[in-house]
Amino acid sequence: MPRVKDNAFIVHKTDYGESDIIITLFSASRGKISCIAKGAKRSRKRFPGSLELFSKVSFNGFIKHPLALTRIDECQLLKPYLAIQEELKSYLNGCYFLEIVNRCSAERQSNPELFELLDDLFTFLSDVPHNRNFNCRIRLFELQIITLLGFKPELSHCLDCGIKLDNDNPRGRFFNFSPQTGGLVCNHCRPRHPAAFNVSQGTINLLNQAHMLDNKLRNKVNFTPQVEAESARLCRALLSWHSGCSFKSLKILERYIDNNGIYKIAANTTTNSINSNKYGVR
Ligand SMILES: [Zn+2]
């Protein structure tokens, strides 16, 4: 029986029976792992406050069978990221990213860069009251995670006929994004891609450059509302296409916060007063 010891983030959890919890971890060296923590609801000694969403933990367990749940024997808390749970905007956006990881990453496939990205993202979400360009940073994290999951959009030529995007050539001026092909399609080919939608040249330019930004620039850059909205639409269409489902966390997010990051509810609403059990049961 191979034993496993690693650091990981809690990306999903659900009660199972009277005392067990089924957890999805995203670990540093094995990627996503579906686990069961036997007796976790009763044992404060083996699981001392360590099974909350977003928490970074160190765990011990074993894999009984390649297709079975990994059994977690012990889980120690490294970083709780409690501030995310306390700020509504952070929590709702954080749940969206947890759902992306849960639905779109492959089971037991190492992705150390994605592990690092989650650490950066949760640090950012813990510091929300001090972040000025919140929406823009969220869009950049969304683009980064898509790239690390292997869904980076192809934005230089038509993925159907191969013609290059070229502003000087009337036939090369096309700005339609097709989630199905994972990139651009020209106006001539668009009828064959019913799910394709328009994106502006500004958005394409930005998406082509976004992966080159370092952390310092990410903190300074700001998008126009149009670029923000188009970038979100493009990423969400890609994620939905690859996962084959719509994201429950997004529906909750859109119910409480509009596209400009403004609350649709009383500002003092807390995460506890929201029934967010469709995703991220706490
Ligand atoms: Zn074409």
Residues whose N, C-alpha, C, O or C-beta is under 5 A from the ligand:
A	BS01	ZN	C158 D160 C161 G162 V185 C186 C189
